[in-house]
């Protein structure tokens, strides 16, 4: 067994346990997507609900902003520019 690691700082799973000389258990767990039937703690559920609500709020905010901007353009800027163009064309002719 080599003592030098290829990537320093990575966990090694080949070392033996100091208590009983058996191979040590994996100490780094990987978070994967949990199936729906797995029980989760309420803090995780609350955090996921808050993240979902935040994303929905951002989406609704962007949609409302785009709607207001479109209404301002359609109801105020475009008629004003049409009138300004007509006035400019009347001055030229």
ZATOR-435625 format. One record per atom (N, C-alpha, C): residue number from 0; atom name; x, y, z. Coordinates in nm, 4 decimals. Last residue first. Layout:
N
{nr:NUM&atom:CA&x:X&y:Y&z:Z}
...
END
This chain:
93
{nr:92&atom:N&x:-4.1208&y:6.9350&z:-4.4207}
{nr:92&atom:CA&x:-4.1930&y:6.9576&z:-4.5464}
{nr:92&atom:C&x:-4.2456&y:7.0944&z:-4.5573}
{nr:91&atom:N&x:-4.0130&y:6.9509&z:-4.1660}
{nr:91&atom:CA&x:-3.9237&y:6.9352&z:-4.2816}
{nr:91&atom:C&x:-3.9959&y:6.9721&z:-4.4101}
{nr:90&atom:N&x:-4.2281&y:6.9657&z:-3.9963}
{nr:90&atom:CA&x:-4.1344&y:7.0782&z:-3.9992}
{nr:90&atom:C&x:-4.0442&y:7.0710&z:-4.1234}
{nr:89&atom:N&x:-4.3498&y:6.7157&z:-4.0309}
{nr:89&atom:CA&x:-4.4244&y:6.8395&z:-4.0680}
{nr:89&atom:C&x:-4.3328&y:6.9585&z:-4.0771}
{nr:88&atom:N&x:-4.1581&y:6.5472&z:-3.9276}
{nr:88&atom:CA&x:-4.1852&y:6.5391&z:-4.0701}
{nr:88&atom:C&x:-4.2618&y:6.6631&z:-4.1184}
{nr:87&atom:N&x:-4.1776&y:6.6240&z:-3.6576}
{nr:87&atom:CA&x:-4.0515&y:6.6445&z:-3.7298}
{nr:87&atom:C&x:-4.0744&y:6.6389&z:-3.8801}
{nr:86&atom:N&x:-4.4391&y:6.5371&z:-3.6030}
{nr:86&atom:CA&x:-4.4042&y:6.6778&z:-3.5890}
{nr:86&atom:C&x:-4.2771&y:6.7098&z:-3.6674}
{nr:85&atom:N&x:-4.4075&y:6.2587&z:-3.6393}
{nr:85&atom:CA&x:-4.5016&y:6.3341&z:-3.7239}
{nr:85&atom:C&x:-4.4717&y:6.4834&z:-3.7192}
{nr:84&atom:N&x:-4.2251&y:6.2053&z:-3.4364}
{nr:84&atom:CA&x:-4.1870&y:6.1808&z:-3.5757}
{nr:84&atom:C&x:-4.2787&y:6.2582&z:-3.6694}
{nr:83&atom:N&x:-4.3820&y:6.2677&z:-3.2140}
{nr:83&atom:CA&x:-4.2580&y:6.3417&z:-3.2386}
{nr:83&atom:C&x:-4.2115&y:6.3240&z:-3.3820}
{nr:82&atom:N&x:-4.5850&y:6.0779&z:-3.2355}
{nr:82&atom:CA&x:-4.6188&y:6.2206&z:-3.2435}
{nr:82&atom:C&x:-4.4935&y:6.3030&z:-3.2732}
{nr:81&atom:N&x:-4.4324&y:5.8457&z:-3.1997}
{nr:81&atom:CA&x:-4.5080&y:5.8654&z:-3.3237}
{nr:81&atom:C&x:-4.5433&y:6.0127&z:-3.3436}
{nr:80&atom:N&x:-4.3397&y:5.8890&z:-2.9399}
{nr:80&atom:CA&x:-4.2429&y:5.8885&z:-3.0501}
{nr:80&atom:C&x:-4.3144&y:5.9063&z:-3.1844}
{nr:79&atom:N&x:-4.5813&y:5.8700&z:-2.8013}
{nr:79&atom:CA&x:-4.5024&y:5.9926&z:-2.7936}
{nr:79&atom:C&x:-4.4037&y:5.9998&z:-2.9087}
{nr:78&atom:N&x:-4.6619&y:5.6043&z:-2.8570}
{nr:78&atom:CA&x:-4.7409&y:5.7188&z:-2.9062}
{nr:78&atom:C&x:-4.6644&y:5.8507&z:-2.9033}
{nr:77&atom:N&x:-4.4323&y:5.4708&z:-2.7317}
{nr:77&atom:CA&x:-4.4597&y:5.4577&z:-2.8753}
{nr:77&atom:C&x:-4.5507&y:5.5704&z:-2.9253}
{nr:76&atom:N&x:-4.4490&y:5.5488&z:-2.4549}
{nr:76&atom:CA&x:-4.3311&y:5.5794&z:-2.5367}
{nr:76&atom:C&x:-4.3650&y:5.5745&z:-2.6855}
{nr:75&atom:N&x:-4.7141&y:5.4709&z:-2.3609}
{nr:75&atom:CA&x:-4.6602&y:5.6054&z:-2.3468}
{nr:75&atom:C&x:-4.5481&y:5.6345&z:-2.4453}
{nr:74&atom:N&x:-4.8058&y:5.2096&z:-2.4130}
{nr:74&atom:CA&x:-4.9038&y:5.3146&z:-2.3847}
{nr:74&atom:C&x:-4.8456&y:5.4556&z:-2.3820}
{nr:73&atom:N&x:-4.5821&y:5.0492&z:-2.4690}
{nr:73&atom:CA&x:-4.6967&y:5.0467&z:-2.5587}
{nr:73&atom:C&x:-4.7889&y:5.1678&z:-2.5388}
{nr:72&atom:N&x:-4.4039&y:5.1016&z:-2.2549}
{nr:72&atom:CA&x:-4.3635&y:5.1230&z:-2.3940}
{nr:72&atom:C&x:-4.4850&y:5.1377&z:-2.4846}
{nr:71&atom:N&x:-4.5638&y:5.0283&z:-2.0385}
{nr:71&atom:CA&x:-4.5119&y:5.1657&z:-2.0496}
{nr:71&atom:C&x:-4.4708&y:5.1956&z:-2.1927}
{nr:70&atom:N&x:-4.6040&y:4.7567&z:-2.0969}
{nr:70&atom:CA&x:-4.7191&y:4.8481&z:-2.0913}
{nr:70&atom:C&x:-4.6732&y:4.9929&z:-2.1039}
{nr:69&atom:N&x:-4.3408&y:4.6588&z:-2.0785}
{nr:69&atom:CA&x:-4.4133&y:4.6508&z:-2.2049}
{nr:69&atom:C&x:-4.5323&y:4.7458&z:-2.2090}
{nr:68&atom:N&x:-4.2950&y:4.7095&z:-1.8063}
{nr:68&atom:CA&x:-4.2122&y:4.7749&z:-1.9071}
{nr:68&atom:C&x:-4.2811&y:4.7726&z:-2.0435}
{nr:67&atom:N&x:-4.4869&y:4.5363&z:-1.6928}
{nr:67&atom:CA&x:-4.4948&y:4.6810&z:-1.6692}
{nr:67&atom:C&x:-4.4136&y:4.7568&z:-1.7740}
{nr:66&atom:N&x:-4.3865&y:4.2873&z:-1.7842}
{nr:66&atom:CA&x:-4.5216&y:4.3309&z:-1.8188}
{nr:66&atom:C&x:-4.5375&y:4.4822&z:-1.8022}
{nr:65&atom:N&x:-4.1339&y:4.2785&z:-1.6652}
{nr:65&atom:CA&x:-4.1442&y:4.2787&z:-1.8115}
{nr:65&atom:C&x:-4.2813&y:4.3261&z:-1.8564}
{nr:64&atom:N&x:-4.2158&y:4.2742&z:-1.3964}
{nr:64&atom:CA&x:-4.1343&y:4.3848&z:-1.4465}
{nr:64&atom:C&x:-4.1424&y:4.3938&z:-1.5982}
{nr:63&atom:N&x:-4.3494&y:4.0290&z:-1.3890}
{nr:63&atom:CA&x:-4.4230&y:4.1524&z:-1.3612}
{nr:63&atom:C&x:-4.3474&y:4.2744&z:-1.4135}
{nr:62&atom:N&x:-4.1343&y:3.8543&z:-1.4444}
{nr:62&atom:CA&x:-4.2502&y:3.8589&z:-1.5330}
{nr:62&atom:C&x:-4.3288&y:3.9887&z:-1.5129}
{nr:61&atom:N&x:-3.9639&y:3.9017&z:-1.2264}
{nr:61&atom:CA&x:-3.9178&y:3.9319&z:-1.3619}
{nr:61&atom:C&x:-4.0351&y:3.9421&z:-1.4591}
{nr:60&atom:N&x:-4.1384&y:3.8127&z:-1.0201}
{nr:60&atom:CA&x:-4.0878&y:3.9503&z:-1.0239}
{nr:60&atom:C&x:-4.0399&y:3.9901&z:-1.1619}
{nr:59&atom:N&x:-4.1697&y:3.5427&z:-1.0810}
{nr:59&atom:CA&x:-4.2871&y:3.6305&z:-1.0848}
{nr:59&atom:C&x:-4.2433&y:3.7769&z:-1.0911}
{nr:58&atom:N&x:-3.9020&y:3.4609&z:-1.0406}
{nr:58&atom:CA&x:-3.9670&y:3.4440&z:-1.1705}
{nr:58&atom:C&x:-4.0881&y:3.5361&z:-1.1843}
{nr:57&atom:N&x:-3.8685&y:3.5184&z:-0.7694}
{nr:57&atom:CA&x:-3.7827&y:3.5840&z:-0.8688}
{nr:57&atom:C&x:-3.8474&y:3.5770&z:-1.0067}
{nr:56&atom:N&x:-4.0642&y:3.3468&z:-0.6615}
{nr:56&atom:CA&x:-4.0736&y:3.4912&z:-0.6428}
{nr:56&atom:C&x:-3.9892&y:3.5680&z:-0.7424}
{nr:55&atom:N&x:-3.9593&y:3.0976&z:-0.7322}
{nr:55&atom:CA&x:-4.0882&y:3.1382&z:-0.7863}
{nr:55&atom:C&x:-4.1062&y:3.2894&z:-0.7735}
{nr:54&atom:N&x:-3.7256&y:3.1033&z:-0.5769}
{nr:54&atom:CA&x:-3.7166&y:3.0945&z:-0.7236}
{nr:54&atom:C&x:-3.8472&y:3.1392&z:-0.7891}
{nr:53&atom:N&x:-3.8427&y:3.1166&z:-0.3213}
{nr:53&atom:CA&x:-3.7561&y:3.2243&z:-0.3681}
{nr:53&atom:C&x:-3.7460&y:3.2226&z:-0.5202}
{nr:52&atom:N&x:-3.9808&y:2.8731&z:-0.3083}
{nr:52&atom:CA&x:-4.0566&y:2.9980&z:-0.3013}
{nr:52&atom:C&x:-3.9728&y:3.1155&z:-0.3516}
{nr:51&atom:N&x:-3.7625&y:2.6964&z:-0.3179}
{nr:51&atom:CA&x:-3.8639&y:2.6912&z:-0.4233}
{nr:51&atom:C&x:-3.9439&y:2.8216&z:-0.4268}
{nr:50&atom:N&x:-3.6352&y:2.7686&z:-0.0795}
{nr:50&atom:CA&x:-3.5645&y:2.7829&z:-0.2065}
{nr:50&atom:C&x:-3.6634&y:2.7842&z:-0.3231}
{nr:49&atom:N&x:-3.8358&y:2.7007&z:0.1060}
{nr:49&atom:CA&x:-3.7927&y:2.8395&z:0.0938}
{nr:49&atom:C&x:-3.7185&y:2.8637&z:-0.0373}
{nr:48&atom:N&x:-3.8479&y:2.4239&z:0.0652}
{nr:48&atom:CA&x:-3.9660&y:2.5059&z:0.0386}
{nr:48&atom:C&x:-3.9293&y:2.6526&z:0.0224}
{nr:47&atom:N&x:-3.5893&y:2.3524&z:0.1488}
{nr:47&atom:CA&x:-3.6299&y:2.3288&z:0.0099}
{nr:47&atom:C&x:-3.7519&y:2.4125&z:-0.0270}
{nr:46&atom:N&x:-3.6078&y:2.4282&z:0.4197}
{nr:46&atom:CA&x:-3.5083&y:2.4915&z:0.3330}
{nr:46&atom:C&x:-3.5450&y:2.4731&z:0.1857}
{nr:45&atom:N&x:-3.8095&y:2.2525&z:0.5075}
{nr:45&atom:CA&x:-3.8320&y:2.3968&z:0.5127}
{nr:45&atom:C&x:-3.7349&y:2.4702&z:0.4208}
{nr:44&atom:N&x:-3.6791&y:2.0087&z:0.4726}
{nr:44&atom:CA&x:-3.8032&y:2.0356&z:0.4001}
{nr:44&atom:C&x:-3.8296&y:2.1851&z:0.3950}
{nr:43&atom:N&x:-3.4673&y:2.0395&z:0.6515}
{nr:43&atom:CA&x:-3.4406&y:2.0217&z:0.5084}
{nr:43&atom:C&x:-3.5637&y:2.0537&z:0.4258}
{nr:42&atom:N&x:-3.6082&y:2.0601&z:0.8925}
{nr:42&atom:CA&x:-3.5254&y:2.1728&z:0.8484}
{nr:42&atom:C&x:-3.4932&y:2.1620&z:0.6994}
{nr:41&atom:N&x:-3.7325&y:1.8083&z:0.9243}
{nr:41&atom:CA&x:-3.8136&y:1.9256&z:0.8905}
{nr:41&atom:C&x:-3.7310&y:2.0455&z:0.8430}
{nr:40&atom:N&x:-3.5524&y:1.5472&z:0.7545}
{nr:40&atom:CA&x:-3.5780&y:1.6272&z:0.8733}
{nr:40&atom:C&x:-3.6551&y:1.7525&z:0.8329}
{nr:39&atom:N&x:-3.7078&y:1.2840&z:0.5682}
{nr:39&atom:CA&x:-3.6145&y:1.3952&z:0.5799}
{nr:39&atom:C&x:-3.6499&y:1.4761&z:0.7034}
{nr:38&atom:N&x:-3.7339&y:0.9487&z:0.4601}
{nr:38&atom:CA&x:-3.7712&y:1.0504&z:0.5576}
{nr:38&atom:C&x:-3.6637&y:1.1591&z:0.5630}
{nr:37&atom:N&x:-3.7973&y:0.8419&z:0.1329}
{nr:37&atom:CA&x:-3.6975&y:0.8580&z:0.2385}
{nr:37&atom:C&x:-3.7400&y:0.9726&z:0.3306}
{nr:36&atom:N&x:-3.9695&y:0.8348&z:-0.0808}
{nr:36&atom:CA&x:-4.0093&y:0.7606&z:0.0382}
{nr:36&atom:C&x:-3.9091&y:0.7741&z:0.1530}
{nr:35&atom:N&x:-3.8552&y:0.9693&z:-0.2941}
{nr:35&atom:CA&x:-3.9648&y:1.0339&z:-0.2217}
{nr:35&atom:C&x:-3.9990&y:0.9622&z:-0.0918}
{nr:34&atom:N&x:-3.4937&y:0.9496&z:-0.2867}
{nr:34&atom:CA&x:-3.6258&y:0.9086&z:-0.3340}
{nr:34&atom:C&x:-3.7348&y:0.9679&z:-0.2454}
{nr:33&atom:N&x:-3.2623&y:1.2177&z:-0.3062}
{nr:33&atom:CA&x:-3.3291&y:1.1167&z:-0.2258}
{nr:33&atom:C&x:-3.4600&y:1.0763&z:-0.2920}
{nr:32&atom:N&x:-2.9686&y:1.2681&z:-0.4789}
{nr:32&atom:CA&x:-3.1121&y:1.2946&z:-0.4764}
{nr:32&atom:C&x:-3.1811&y:1.1806&z:-0.4027}
{nr:31&atom:N&x:-2.6890&y:1.2679&z:-0.2530}
{nr:31&atom:CA&x:-2.7543&y:1.2351&z:-0.3785}
{nr:31&atom:C&x:-2.9005&y:1.2723&z:-0.3686}
{nr:30&atom:N&x:-2.3941&y:1.3475&z:-0.1078}
{nr:30&atom:CA&x:-2.5352&y:1.3825&z:-0.1085}
{nr:30&atom:C&x:-2.5910&y:1.3511&z:-0.2470}
{nr:29&atom:N&x:-2.1674&y:1.1169&z:0.0239}
{nr:29&atom:CA&x:-2.2049&y:1.1988&z:-0.0909}
{nr:29&atom:C&x:-2.3546&y:1.2217&z:-0.0863}
{nr:28&atom:N&x:-1.9518&y:1.1128&z:0.3025}
{nr:28&atom:CA&x:-2.0766&y:1.0717&z:0.2397}
{nr:28&atom:C&x:-2.1073&y:1.1672&z:0.1256}
{nr:27&atom:N&x:-1.6578&y:0.9952&z:0.4167}
{nr:27&atom:CA&x:-1.7131&y:1.1035&z:0.3369}
{nr:27&atom:C&x:-1.8385&y:1.0515&z:0.2693}
{nr:26&atom:N&x:-1.5705&y:0.7691&z:0.5369}
{nr:26&atom:CA&x:-1.6046&y:0.8801&z:0.6251}
{nr:26&atom:C&x:-1.6642&y:0.9971&z:0.5485}
{nr:25&atom:N&x:-1.6118&y:0.4264&z:0.5161}
{nr:25&atom:CA&x:-1.6053&y:0.5505&z:0.4394}
{nr:25&atom:C&x:-1.6511&y:0.6656&z:0.5283}
{nr:24&atom:N&x:-1.4363&y:0.2523&z:0.7784}
{nr:24&atom:CA&x:-1.5568&y:0.2809&z:0.7006}
{nr:24&atom:C&x:-1.5375&y:0.4115&z:0.6245}
{nr:23&atom:N&x:-1.1220&y:0.0837&z:0.7621}
{nr:23&atom:CA&x:-1.2073&y:0.1907&z:0.8123}
{nr:23&atom:C&x:-1.3272&y:0.2097&z:0.7206}
{nr:22&atom:N&x:-1.0538&y:-0.2607&z:0.8072}
{nr:22&atom:CA&x:-1.0590&y:-0.1469&z:0.7177}
{nr:22&atom:C&x:-1.1574&y:-0.0426&z:0.7690}
{nr:21&atom:N&x:-0.9357&y:-0.3483&z:1.1370}
{nr:21&atom:CA&x:-1.0130&y:-0.3702&z:1.0151}
{nr:21&atom:C&x:-1.0136&y:-0.2440&z:0.9304}
{nr:20&atom:N&x:-0.8093&y:-0.2940&z:1.3756}
{nr:20&atom:CA&x:-0.7280&y:-0.3410&z:1.2648}
{nr:20&atom:C&x:-0.8053&y:-0.3729&z:1.1387}
{nr:19&atom:N&x:-0.9506&y:-0.1798&z:1.5824}
{nr:19&atom:CA&x:-0.9567&y:-0.3239&z:1.5678}
{nr:19&atom:C&x:-0.8831&y:-0.3761&z:1.4438}
{nr:18&atom:N&x:-0.8671&y:0.0963&z:1.6099}
{nr:18&atom:CA&x:-0.9178&y:0.0160&z:1.7210}
{nr:18&atom:C&x:-0.9043&y:-0.1337&z:1.6983}
{nr:17&atom:N&x:-0.7878&y:0.2130&z:1.3756}
{nr:17&atom:CA&x:-0.6897&y:0.2068&z:1.4832}
{nr:17&atom:C&x:-0.7368&y:0.1152&z:1.5961}
{nr:16&atom:N&x:-0.8550&y:0.0675&z:1.0594}
{nr:16&atom:CA&x:-0.9046&y:0.1305&z:1.1791}
{nr:16&atom:C&x:-0.8036&y:0.1128&z:1.2920}
{nr:15&atom:N&x:-0.6471&y:0.1286&z:0.7755}
{nr:15&atom:CA&x:-0.7137&y:0.0399&z:0.8700}
{nr:15&atom:C&x:-0.7557&y:0.1174&z:0.9933}
{nr:14&atom:N&x:-0.7017&y:0.2818&z:0.4554}
{nr:14&atom:CA&x:-0.6339&y:0.2719&z:0.5838}
{nr:14&atom:C&x:-0.7131&y:0.1802&z:0.6771}
{nr:13&atom:N&x:-0.8412&y:0.3190&z:0.2279}
{nr:13&atom:CA&x:-0.7651&y:0.1955&z:0.2379}
{nr:13&atom:C&x:-0.6935&y:0.1804&z:0.3714}
{nr:12&atom:N&x:-0.9567&y:0.5544&z:0.1726}
{nr:12&atom:CA&x:-1.0457&y:0.4535&z:0.2266}
{nr:12&atom:C&x:-0.9723&y:0.3210&z:0.2476}
{nr:11&atom:N&x:-0.8671&y:0.8885&z:0.2165}
{nr:11&atom:CA&x:-0.8241&y:0.7550&z:0.1780}
{nr:11&atom:C&x:-0.9139&y:0.6537&z:0.2464}
{nr:10&atom:N&x:-0.9661&y:1.2054&z:0.0827}
{nr:10&atom:CA&x:-0.9741&y:1.1014&z:0.1851}
{nr:10&atom:C&x:-0.9257&y:0.9670&z:0.1304}
{nr:9&atom:N&x:-0.7276&y:1.4460&z:-0.0367}
{nr:9&atom:CA&x:-0.8431&y:1.3597&z:-0.0606}
{nr:9&atom:C&x:-0.8474&y:1.2501&z:0.0448}
{nr:8&atom:N&x:-0.4916&y:1.5713&z:0.0172}
{nr:8&atom:CA&x:-0.6124&y:1.6274&z:0.0760}
{nr:8&atom:C&x:-0.7358&y:1.5431&z:0.0513}
{nr:7&atom:N&x:-0.3226&y:1.5176&z:-0.2908}
{nr:7&atom:CA&x:-0.3183&y:1.5441&z:-0.1467}
{nr:7&atom:C&x:-0.4479&y:1.6094&z:-0.0987}
{nr:6&atom:N&x:-0.3584&y:1.2748&z:-0.5119}
{nr:6&atom:CA&x:-0.4137&y:1.4077&z:-0.4912}
{nr:6&atom:C&x:-0.4146&y:1.4357&z:-0.3419}
{nr:5&atom:N&x:-0.2080&y:1.0461&z:-0.4627}
{nr:5&atom:CA&x:-0.1970&y:1.1114&z:-0.5920}
{nr:5&atom:C&x:-0.2476&y:1.2552&z:-0.5827}
{nr:4&atom:N&x:-0.0311&y:1.0036&z:-0.1532}
{nr:4&atom:CA&x:-0.1546&y:1.0116&z:-0.2296}
{nr:4&atom:C&x:-0.1299&y:1.0833&z:-0.3620}
{nr:3&atom:N&x:0.1903&y:0.7714&z:-0.0167}
{nr:3&atom:CA&x:0.1756&y:0.9015&z:-0.0796}
{nr:3&atom:C&x:0.0504&y:0.9008&z:-0.1669}
{nr:2&atom:N&x:0.1942&y:0.5107&z:0.0623}
{nr:2&atom:CA&x:0.1680&y:0.6106&z:0.1663}
{nr:2&atom:C&x:0.1437&y:0.7481&z:0.1057}
{nr:1&atom:N&x:0.0580&y:0.2191&z:-0.0856}
{nr:1&atom:CA&x:0.1387&y:0.3407&z:-0.0944}
{nr:1&atom:C&x:0.0984&y:0.4384&z:0.0144}
{nr:0&atom:N&x:0.0840&y:-0.1163&z:0.0000}
{nr:0&atom:CA&x:0.0000&y:0.0000&z:0.0000}
{nr:0&atom:C&x:0.0897&y:0.1243&z:0.0000}
END
